[in-house]
Amino acid sequence: MSKLPNKATILTWITENPTQTAKRDIAKAFGIKGAKRIDLKRILKELEAEGHLTKRKKTFRDPDSLPPVSVLQVIGPDSDGDLTAKAMEWEGTGPDPEILIIPKQGDKALGAGDRILARVTKIKGAGNLYEARLIRHIGANPERIIGIFRQSHEGGRILPIDKGAAKEWEVPAGAAGGAKDGELVEAELTGTKARMGLPRAQIVTRLGDPTAPKAVSLIAIHQHGIPDHFPDEVIAEADAKEPAGLEGRTDLRDVPLVTIDPSDARDHDDACYAEPDTDPANKGGHILWVAIADVAHYVTPGSELDREARNRGNSSYFPDRVVPMLPDRLSGDLCSLHEGVSRACIAVRIVIDAEGQKLSHEFKRGLMKSPASLNYTEVQQAMDGNPNEKTEPFVSTVLRPLYAAYAALKKARAERQPLELDLPERKIILDDDGKVTSVAFAERFDAHRLIEEFMVLANVCAAETLIEKKQPLLFRVHEEPSQEKLNALRETAQAAGLTMAKGQVLQTRHLNQLLKQAADTDEAELINISTLRSMTQAYYAPENFGHFGLALRNYGHFTSPIRRYADLIVHRALVTAHGWGKDGLTQKDADGLKETGEHISQTERRSMVAERDTTDRYLAAFLSEYVGQELGGRISGVVKFGVFVKLDATGADGLIPVRSLGREFFHFDADSSTLMGSDTGLTISLGQRVTVKLASATPQTGGVELEMLTLDGKEMPKGGGGGYKGRGQPARRKASNAKRKADKVKRKVKRTR
């Protein structure tokens, strides 16, 4: 055929031959040669412009039909048992096509959520029905991205939210999920690329305004580079795990080990039980069991799960979500000590005397079955005489013995004197839309302290056992404060009219004496915060330098292997030390402990910063509705450019810029952490009570700006200098400031001679 076909004929050909839609294929089919190929190109361009065809690379196809090779997501079997799917990149204007998967012998079994690359064929005379045949399995765990959606007439693009990132993703028409221009969105990569080489994505969740509270934690996660997507191979490995059996384990299923966690806890990785010691030689003593989920059984050295867990280092916790170290199959199921199901554990049996001193301990690799998953509030209420239906059966048999053992451990703690900081924890309450409804200080019960004390003791046991058996491990190290930080703390204490010991080897008991002096005074919060700031940051290392804050010589994290890689290392070390199996610490891992310790110390700090940034943004969002109101607080920091105030009601930190303090120049003294007015002599220092006006709160940055109204109950003076005199003439400084500067120059000259 040499005659040029009309548009209808070309459209019919393309519909009937979906695999031969390149211009070359069409020309060959109609025998078009020479100059007529230019006319064919013109007709195809017109069909594309009219919307009858869409160009995909170098081929043309009907936009209301699927391409012959498509990415599909399996929906599942229909009422007739036939496997159905949906197209991931449907760009047509009509209803979504119905797709029936036709398996052939040898094909991998498919399930709901699986993504496949398939060859699809439209079934003639069946409307919008297609049959699909598997080419290859893509996976059930598509990569997800977060960014700002920018709409265009062809769909749009997703711009990255990370600073410095240049990569964009194209969103085809029909894949925007109703997202509007400027919205923060979550999208899945579809596994195909656009014409310009950009990866294509389909929007799966509209997160709305990028400055809204719901988006806050997602932004922090991506800004700080916290991995929040598990690779397909990690998910596959986790999903293939089966519950551990009794073989090679001690049967602890008759020991009533209960879990006690927050009421909203998703996982339960530690359990405990106590009973009086019947040994006449230990009158008044106790036997305490602490059982921890046996994560090492499931996450073995060198596995995909192991590599991903080490990469993450730890779980990260935000007010509206958790980014776990391990997939939910493990963290929320197999490694969670759920009530009434058998779970693998590593347990330690500890014998303590009536004074809380440890007499002996022994580790076992066991199988347990918790009779109850309890929360802190109901446990405390039960011990206060108000048990509910869940706690009542355990009051006399489990809870009272636990509290008796805790009472003994409190005696040992009082003798050891770990650092006793009193810094209430803020709890941000969100509604279903992610908006902050309230900010409160979390209540602490003896039930909290009981679990904390048991976990500290179990961690000590783990470190001591591995030291005794000469097995390498990662210690939790907390070194003494530097002399410079101690001097700063001492000056803060003196300014508050308190005394701090000097000229002796520092012990936590000395700091506790300072904290006790400040207790129940206006300076209590200041001294607690200043003491915390004087501390060094804890880290993980194979060398043992002790834990200053806990006043312990040997300490290694053992009690949370679900959420901390350091604990998993300790579990493996215990497996190797006891010869429990082949899933212990390998020589390769032992040789790399220093590097591993440095890495997970960094990931821990990364999570802390992301969590703090998220909290600041949530607080700023909450406070943004109270701009203009007066609030009470206390000065928590003094710097050259202003004053930081911790607000009473929320614990949020706000900045009073030095420019807004008054119409005078303020001199900053770094040694005493004070600002002094040049005209009024007004001195602003740490710990002073203030009334402030909320000037602004910016959710996207977490910034809170304040204006000082009163200082220690007195209104702020206006200052005699009048700020700036005339045009560009700065307010006068005090002569003392000039003298201070001159003295500084003299010292400098003297040193250089």
C-alpha positions in Angstrom: 0.0 0.0 0.0 1.5 3.3 -1.1 -1.4 5.5 -0.6 -1.2 7.6 2.5 -3.7 6.3 5.1 -6.2 8.6 6.8 -6.2 9.3 10.5 -8.9 6.7 11.3 -7.0 4.0 9.6 -3.8 4.8 11.5 -5.6 4.8 14.8 -7.2 1.4 14.0 -3.8 -0.1 13.1 -2.2 1.2 16.4 -5.0 -0.2 18.4 -4.8 -3.6 16.8 -1.0 -3.7 16.9 0.1 -2.3 20.2 3.6 -3.7 19.9 4.3 -2.1 16.5 3.7 1.6 17.1 7.0 3.2 16.1 6.8 5.5 13.1 9.0 3.0 11.2 6.6 0.2 12.0 3.6 2.2 10.8 5.4 3.3 7.6 6.3 -0.3 6.8 2.8 -1.5 7.4 1.3 0.9 4.9 4.2 0.8 2.4 5.0 4.5 2.9 8.4 5.4 1.5 10.4 8.5 0.5 8.8 11.9 0.8 5.5 10.4 2.0 7.2 9.6 5.3 7.2 13.4 6.0 3.5 13.4 5.5 3.1 10.5 7.8 5.1 12.3 10.4 2.8 15.3 10.0 -0.4 13.2 10.5 1.1 11.5 13.6 1.9 15.0 15.1 -1.6 16.1 14.4 -3.1 13.0 16.1 -0.8 13.7 19.1 -1.8 17.3 19.2 -5.5 16.3 19.1 -5.0 14.0 22.0 -5.7 10.8 20.0 -2.1 9.6 20.5 0.6 10.1 23.0 4.3 9.8 22.1 6.3 7.5 24.4 10.0 7.7 23.5 9.9 6.8 19.7 6.5 5.2 19.6 2.9 6.3 19.4 0.0 4.8 21.2 -3.6 5.4 22.1 -3.7 7.4 25.4 -6.8 5.5 26.5 -5.0 2.2 26.2 -2.2 0.6 28.2 1.2 0.3 26.7 2.0 -3.3 25.7 4.6 -3.5 28.6 3.3 -2.0 31.8 4.1 -1.9 35.5 1.2 -3.4 37.5 0.3 -3.8 41.1 -1.5 -7.0 42.1 -4.8 -6.3 43.8 -5.6 -9.9 44.6 -8.1 -12.6 43.6 -11.6 -11.4 42.6 -14.9 -13.2 43.6 -14.2 -15.8 40.9 -10.7 -16.5 42.3 -9.0 -14.8 39.3 -5.9 -12.7 40.1 -6.4 -9.0 39.2 -4.1 -6.0 39.0 -4.1 -2.2 38.5 -1.9 -0.2 36.2 0.6 2.0 38.0 0.8 4.5 35.1 -2.7 4.9 33.7 -2.8 8.1 31.8 -6.2 7.7 30.0 -9.2 9.9 30.5 -11.7 7.0 30.9 -12.1 4.6 33.7 -9.1 2.6 35.0 -8.7 -0.6 32.9 -9.5 -4.0 34.4 -6.5 -6.3 34.2 -6.7 -10.1 34.6 -3.4 -11.8 35.3 -2.9 -15.0 33.3 -0.2 -17.1 35.0 1.8 -19.7 33.2 3.4 -22.8 34.6 6.6 -21.9 36.5 5.5 -18.3 37.3 6.3 -17.1 40.8 3.2 -16.9 43.1 1.9 -13.4 43.3 0.1 -11.7 46.2 -1.7 -8.5 46.9 0.7 -5.5 46.8 3.3 -7.2 44.6 4.5 -5.1 41.7 5.3 -6.7 38.4 6.4 -5.8 34.9 3.9 -7.5 32.5 3.0 -7.8 28.9 -0.6 -6.7 28.5 -3.1 -7.3 25.7 -6.5 -5.7 25.3 -9.2 -8.3 25.0 -11.3 -7.6 21.9 -15.0 -7.0 22.5 -14.6 -6.8 26.3 -14.6 -3.1 26.8 -11.6 -1.9 28.9 -10.5 -5.4 29.9 -6.9 -6.6 29.5 -5.0 -9.8 30.1 -1.5 -9.6 31.5 1.4 -12.1 31.5 4.3 -11.8 33.9 7.7 -10.7 32.6 9.4 -10.2 36.0 8.6 -9.5 39.6 9.6 -6.0 40.7 8.8 -6.3 44.4 6.3 -5.4 47.1 8.3 -2.7 48.7 8.6 0.3 46.3 11.0 3.1 47.1 9.2 6.1 48.6 10.1 9.8 48.4 8.9 13.0 49.9 9.0 16.4 48.2 7.0 19.5 47.1 4.7 18.8 44.1 4.8 21.4 41.3 1.9 21.0 38.9 2.1 21.3 35.1 -0.3 20.6 32.2 1.5 17.2 31.7 1.2 16.1 35.3 4.0 17.7 37.3 7.3 17.2 39.1 8.3 16.5 42.7 11.0 18.8 44.1 13.3 17.5 46.8 13.0 19.0 50.3 16.6 18.3 51.2 19.0 21.2 51.1 21.4 20.9 48.2 19.6 18.1 46.5 19.1 18.5 42.8 17.3 15.4 41.8 13.6 15.7 40.7 10.9 13.2 39.9 8.4 13.4 37.1 4.7 12.7 37.9 2.8 11.6 34.7 -0.7 12.9 34.1 -3.2 10.9 36.2 -0.5 9.9 38.8 -0.8 13.0 40.9 -3.5 11.6 43.2 -5.3 14.9 43.3 -2.3 16.7 44.7 -2.3 20.5 44.4 0.6 22.7 43.4 2.9 23.4 46.4 1.7 20.5 48.5 4.1 18.2 50.4 3.6 14.7 49.0 4.8 11.2 49.5 5.3 9.2 46.3 6.4 5.8 45.1 8.9 5.4 42.3 7.3 3.3 39.5 10.5 1.8 38.1 10.3 3.7 34.8 11.9 6.8 33.5 10.5 9.8 31.7 11.5 11.1 28.3 14.1 13.4 29.8 15.6 10.6 31.9 13.9 11.7 35.1 12.6 8.9 37.3 8.8 8.6 37.4 6.8 8.6 40.5 3.2 8.1 41.5 1.8 10.2 44.4 0.4 7.9 47.1 -0.2 10.4 50.0 -1.0 14.1 50.1 0.6 15.5 53.2 -0.8 19.0 52.5 0.9 22.2 53.5 4.7 21.6 54.0 4.6 23.9 57.0 1.8 22.0 58.7 2.4 19.9 61.8 1.7 16.6 60.0 4.7 17.2 57.7 7.1 18.2 60.5 8.6 14.8 61.3 8.8 13.7 57.7 10.9 16.8 56.9 13.2 16.2 59.8 13.7 12.6 58.8 14.8 13.5 55.3 16.7 16.6 56.2 18.9 14.6 58.6 19.2 11.6 56.3 17.6 9.1 58.5 16.8 6.0 56.4 13.1 5.4 56.5 12.7 2.9 53.6 13.6 -0.8 53.9 15.1 -2.3 50.8 13.1 -5.1 49.2 15.7 -7.7 50.1 15.5 -6.7 53.8 11.7 -6.9 53.8 11.9 -10.3 52.0 14.4 -11.6 54.6 12.3 -10.5 57.5 9.1 -11.9 56.1 10.7 -15.3 55.6 11.6 -15.6 59.3 9.7 -18.2 61.4 9.2 -18.2 65.2 12.0 -19.8 67.2 11.4 -23.2 68.8 12.5 -24.7 72.1 15.5 -26.6 70.7 18.7 -25.4 72.4 16.8 -23.2 74.8 15.8 -23.2 78.4 12.1 -23.4 78.8 11.0 -20.3 80.7 7.4 -20.4 79.7 6.2 -21.1 83.3 8.0 -18.0 84.6 5.4 -15.2 84.7 7.6 -12.6 83.0 5.4 -9.5 82.4 6.1 -6.6 80.2 5.5 -3.0 81.5 5.5 -0.3 78.9 3.8 3.0 77.9 0.2 2.5 77.0 0.8 3.4 73.4 3.9 1.0 73.0 3.9 -1.0 69.7 6.5 -3.4 70.8 7.6 -5.1 74.0 11.2 -6.1 74.1 11.8 -6.5 77.8 10.0 -8.5 80.5 10.7 -9.0 84.2 9.7 -11.1 87.2 10.8 -11.2 90.9 10.3 -13.5 93.9 11.7 -13.7 97.4 14.9 -15.7 97.7 14.2 -18.8 99.8 17.9 -19.4 100.5 18.4 -19.0 104.3 21.8 -17.5 103.6 20.2 -14.6 101.8 17.5 -13.6 104.2 15.3 -10.8 102.9 16.9 -11.2 99.4 15.3 -11.4 96.0 15.6 -13.3 92.8 15.0 -11.1 89.8 14.6 -12.2 86.2 15.0 -9.8 83.2 14.2 -11.3 79.8 15.0 -9.5 76.5 13.8 -10.4 73.0 16.4 -12.6 71.3 17.0 -10.4 68.2 20.3 -12.1 67.5 18.4 -15.3 66.5 16.7 -13.5 63.7 19.3 -10.8 62.7 22.4 -12.8 61.9 25.9 -11.4 61.1 26.3 -10.5 57.4 22.6 -10.8 56.6 20.6 -8.1 54.7 18.8 -7.4 58.0 22.1 -7.0 59.8 23.5 -4.6 57.2 20.4 -2.4 57.3 20.2 -2.5 61.1 23.9 -1.4 61.4 23.3 1.3 58.8 20.4 2.8 60.8 22.1 2.3 64.1 19.0 2.8 66.2 15.3 3.6 65.9 14.2 7.2 65.8 11.1 8.4 67.8 8.9 11.3 66.8 5.5 12.5 68.3 3.6 11.0 65.3 5.7 8.1 64.1 8.6 5.8 64.7 11.4 5.0 62.2 12.4 1.5 63.3 15.8 -0.1 63.1 14.1 -3.4 62.1 11.1 -4.2 59.9 7.8 -4.6 61.6 7.8 -8.4 61.1 10.5 -8.5 63.7 10.1 -5.3 65.8 6.3 -5.6 66.1 6.0 -9.4 65.9 8.7 -12.1 66.3 10.9 -9.9 68.5 8.1 -8.5 70.6 7.2 -10.3 73.8 3.5 -10.3 73.2 1.1 -11.6 75.8 0.3 -15.3 75.5 2.7 -16.3 72.7 6.0 -18.1 72.9 9.0 -15.9 72.2 12.7 -16.4 72.0 14.7 -14.5 74.6 18.0 -14.0 76.4 17.3 -13.8 80.1 19.4 -13.1 83.2 18.6 -14.5 86.6 19.9 -12.1 89.3 20.2 -12.7 93.0 20.3 -9.6 95.2 20.4 -9.2 99.0 18.1 -7.2 101.2 20.2 -4.1 100.6 20.0 -4.4 96.8 23.5 -5.5 96.3 24.0 -8.1 93.6 25.3 -11.4 94.8 25.3 -13.4 91.5 23.8 -13.6 88.1 23.5 -16.1 85.3 22.4 -15.8 81.6 20.2 -18.2 79.8 19.0 -18.4 76.2 15.3 -19.3 76.6 11.8 -19.5 75.3 9.2 -17.5 77.3 5.5 -16.8 77.2 4.4 -13.5 78.9 1.1 -13.9 80.8 0.4 -10.1 80.6 1.4 -6.9 78.7 0.8 -4.1 81.2 1.3 -0.4 81.1 2.9 2.0 83.6 -0.3 3.7 84.6 -2.3 0.6 85.4 0.6 -1.0 87.3 1.0 2.1 89.5 -2.8 2.3 90.0 -2.8 -1.4 91.1 0.0 -0.8 93.6 -1.9 2.3 94.9 -4.9 0.0 95.6 -6.9 0.4 92.4 -6.3 -2.6 90.3 -8.2 -3.1 87.1 -9.4 -6.5 85.6 -6.0 -7.0 83.9 -3.7 -6.2 86.8 -5.8 -7.7 89.7 -4.7 -11.3 89.1 -1.0 -10.3 89.2 -1.0 -7.9 92.2 0.2 -10.4 94.9 2.0 -12.9 92.7 4.0 -10.6 90.4 3.6 -6.9 91.1 4.3 -6.8 94.8 7.4 -9.0 94.5 8.6 -6.7 91.8 8.2 -3.6 93.9 9.8 -5.4 96.9 12.9 -6.1 94.8 12.9 -2.5 93.6 12.8 -1.2 97.2 16.0 -3.1 97.8 17.6 -1.8 94.7 16.7 1.8 95.7 18.9 1.3 98.8 21.9 0.2 96.6 21.2 3.2 94.3 21.2 5.6 97.2 24.6 4.3 98.3 26.0 4.4 94.7 24.6 7.9 94.1 24.1 8.1 90.3 23.4 11.6 89.0 19.9 12.6 90.1 18.7 15.1 87.6 15.2 16.4 87.8 14.2 17.4 84.3 10.5 16.6 83.4 10.0 15.1 80.0 7.7 17.0 77.6 4.9 15.0 75.9 3.4 16.5 72.7 -0.2 15.3 72.1 -1.4 15.3 68.5 -4.8 14.8 67.0 -5.5 12.6 64.0 -4.5 15.3 61.6 -1.1 15.7 63.2 -2.0 19.0 64.9 -0.7 19.7 68.4 -3.6 19.7 70.9 -1.6 20.1 74.0 1.9 20.0 75.5 2.3 18.4 78.9 5.0 17.1 81.2 4.9 13.3 81.3 4.0 11.8 84.7 6.6 9.6 86.2 5.7 6.8 88.5 7.6 4.3 90.6 6.6 1.8 87.9 8.9 3.8 85.5 11.7 3.9 87.9 11.3 0.2 88.7 11.8 -0.9 85.1 14.7 1.6 84.6 16.5 0.2 87.7 16.0 -3.4 86.5 17.3 -2.6 83.1 20.4 -0.8 84.5 21.2 -3.9 86.6 20.8 -6.2 83.6 23.1 -4.0 81.6 25.7 -4.2 84.3 25.4 -8.0 84.4 25.9 -8.3 80.6 29.1 -6.1 80.8 30.5 -8.0 83.8 29.9 -11.4 82.2 31.6 -10.5 78.9 34.6 -9.0 80.8 34.9 -12.1 82.9 34.8 -14.3 79.8 37.2 -12.0 77.9 34.7 -11.5 75.1 34.9 -8.2 73.1 31.8 -6.0 73.4 30.7 -2.4 73.0 30.6 -0.5 76.3 28.3 2.5 76.9 30.8 5.1 77.9 30.1 8.3 79.7 33.2 10.2 80.7 33.7 12.9 83.4 32.9 16.5 82.6 35.8 18.7 81.4 37.3 21.1 83.9 36.1 24.1 81.8 32.5 22.9 82.0 32.8 22.3 85.7 34.1 25.8 86.2 31.2 27.2 84.3 28.8 25.2 86.4 30.5 26.3 89.6 30.1 30.0 88.5 26.4 29.5 87.7 25.9 27.9 91.2 27.7 30.8 92.9 25.6 33.3 91.0 22.5 31.5 92.3 23.9 31.7 95.9 24.8 28.0 96.0 28.1 26.2 96.6 29.8 23.4 94.7 32.7 21.4 96.0 36.1 22.3 94.6 39.7 20.8 94.7 38.7 17.1 94.9 38.1 14.2 92.5 34.7 14.9 91.1 32.0 12.3 91.9 28.3 12.3 91.1 27.5 12.6 94.8 29.1 16.1 94.7 26.8 17.1 91.9 23.8 15.6 93.7 24.6 17.8 96.7 24.4 20.8 94.5 21.1 19.6 93.0 19.8 19.0 96.5 20.7 22.6 97.6 18.7 23.9 94.6 15.7 21.6 95.1 12.4 23.5 95.8 14.0 26.9 95.0 13.6 29.2 92.1 17.0 28.1 90.8 16.2 24.4 90.7 15.5 24.2 87.0 18.5 26.4 86.1 20.9 24.2 88.2 19.5 21.0 86.7 19.8 22.3 83.1 23.3 23.7 83.8 24.4 20.4 85.3 23.1 18.5 82.3 24.9 20.9 79.9 28.2 20.3 81.8 28.0 16.6 81.1 30.0 15.0 78.2 28.0 13.1 75.6 27.8 9.3 76.0 29.1 7.1 73.2 29.8 3.5 72.3 33.3 2.0 72.3 35.1 -1.3 72.8 37.3 0.3 75.5 35.8 0.6 78.9 36.1 4.1 80.5 33.1 3.6 82.8 29.8 5.4 83.1 30.2 8.6 85.1 26.5 9.6 85.2 25.3 6.2 86.5 28.4 5.9 88.8 29.1 2.5 87.3 32.5 1.0 86.3 31.2 -1.6 83.9 28.2 -0.8 81.7 27.0 -2.1 78.3 23.6 -1.8 76.6 21.8 -5.1 76.5 18.1 -4.4 77.1 16.9 -2.9 73.8 18.2 -4.9 70.7 15.1 -4.1 68.8 15.9 -0.4 68.7 19.7 -0.2 69.3 22.4 -1.9 67.3 24.8 -1.7 70.3 22.5 -4.0 72.2 22.4 -6.5 69.4 26.3 -6.6 69.5 26.1 -7.4 73.2 23.6 -10.1 72.6 25.9 -11.7 70.0 28.8 -11.4 72.3 26.8 -13.3 75.0 25.9 -16.0 72.4 29.6 -16.5 71.6 30.7 -16.4 75.2 28.2 -19.1 76.2 28.6 -21.2 73.0 24.9 -21.0 72.4 25.0 -21.2 68.6 26.6 -20.0 65.4 24.7 -16.6 65.4 27.1 -14.9 67.8 29.7 -12.3 67.3 32.0 -13.1 64.4 35.7 -12.3 64.4 35.2 -9.8 61.6 32.6 -8.0 63.7 34.8 -8.1 66.8 37.7 -6.6 64.8 35.4 -3.8 63.6 33.9 -2.8 67.0 35.7 0.5 67.1 34.3 1.6 63.7 30.9 0.2 64.6 30.9 2.1 67.9 31.8 5.4 66.2 29.1 4.9 63.5 26.2 4.1 65.8 27.3 6.9 68.2 26.8 9.2 65.2 23.5 7.8 64.2 22.3 8.2 67.8 23.2 11.9 67.7 21.6 12.2 64.3 18.3 10.9 65.7 18.6 13.1 68.7 19.0 16.2 66.6 16.1 15.2 64.3 13.9 14.5 67.2 14.8 17.8 68.8 14.2 19.7 65.6 10.8 18.0 65.2 9.8 18.9 68.8 10.8 22.5 68.2 8.7 22.7 65.1 5.7 21.1 66.7 6.0 23.6 69.6 6.3 26.5 67.3 3.2 25.3 65.4 1.3 25.1 68.7 2.5 28.5 69.9 1.7 30.2 66.6 -1.9 30.4 67.7 -0.9 32.4 70.8 1.1 35.2 69.2 0.7 38.4 71.2 -0.1 36.7 74.5 1.9 37.1 77.7 3.7 34.1 79.0 5.9 33.2 82.0 9.3 31.7 81.9 12.9 31.6 83.1 16.1 32.7 81.4 17.9 29.5 80.3 20.7 31.0 78.2 22.5 34.3 77.6 24.5 34.9 74.5 25.9 38.0 72.7 22.9 38.3 70.3 20.2 37.8 72.9 18.5 35.8 75.7 17.0 32.4 75.6 13.9 31.8 77.7 12.3 28.5 78.6 8.6 28.9 78.8 6.8 27.5 81.8 3.7 26.0 80.2 5.3 24.2 77.3 9.0 24.0 78.0 9.7 25.6 74.6 12.8 27.7 74.2 12.3 31.2 72.7 14.8 33.9 71.8 14.7 37.5 72.9 16.9 39.4 70.4 19.3 41.8 72.1 18.0 44.6 69.8 14.6 44.3 71.6 15.9 44.5 75.1 15.8 48.2 75.4 17.0 51.5 74.0 20.6 51.1 75.2 23.7 49.1 74.3 24.1 45.8 76.2 27.6 44.4 76.9 28.0 40.6 76.9 30.2 39.0 79.5 31.0 35.5 78.5 32.6 34.5 81.8 29.5 35.3 83.9 27.0 34.7 81.1 25.4 38.1 81.6 24.2 41.1 79.5 24.6 44.5 81.1 22.9 47.7 80.0 25.3 50.6 79.3 22.9 53.3 80.7 20.8 51.6 83.3 23.3 49.0 84.5 20.5 46.4 84.2 22.0 42.9 84.4 20.4 40.0 82.7 21.6 36.6 83.9 20.7 32.9 83.9 17.8 31.7 86.0 15.9 35.0 86.3 12.1 35.0 86.1 10.6 36.8 83.2 7.3 37.7 81.7 7.4 37.8 77.9 5.2 38.5 75.0 5.1 36.0 72.2 6.2 38.0 69.1 6.3 35.2 66.5 6.4 31.4 66.1 7.5 29.9 62.8 6.6 26.2 62.4 8.8 25.6 59.3 11.9 26.5 61.3 10.9 25.9 64.8 11.9 29.5 65.7 10.1 31.3 68.6 10.8 35.0 69.2 9.9 36.8 72.4 9.7 40.3 73.8 10.7 40.8 77.4 8.1 42.6 79.5 9.3 42.1 83.1 12.5 40.8 84.7 12.3 39.4 88.2 8.8 41.0 88.5 10.0 44.5 87.5 9.1 46.2 84.2 12.0 46.6 81.7 13.5 50.1 81.8 13.6 52.0 78.6 17.2 53.0 78.9 18.7 56.5 78.8 20.7 56.1 75.7 17.8 56.1 73.3 19.1 53.3 71.2 20.8 55.2 68.3 21.5 58.9 68.5 20.9 60.9 65.4 21.9 59.2 62.2 24.2 56.3 62.5 25.6 57.3 65.9 25.7 54.4 68.3 24.6 54.7 71.9 27.5 55.5 74.2 29.2 52.7 76.1 30.2 52.9 79.7 33.7 53.9 80.6 34.1 50.5 82.2 33.6 48.8 78.9 36.3 51.0 77.3 38.7 50.1 80.2 37.9 46.4 79.8 38.9 46.6 76.1 42.1 48.6 76.9 43.1 46.0 79.5 42.5 43.2 76.9 44.8 45.0 74.4 47.5 45.5 77.1 47.5 41.7 77.9 47.7 40.9 74.2 50.7 43.3 73.8 52.4 41.8 76.8 52.1 38.3 75.6 53.5 39.1 72.1 56.6 40.8 73.4 
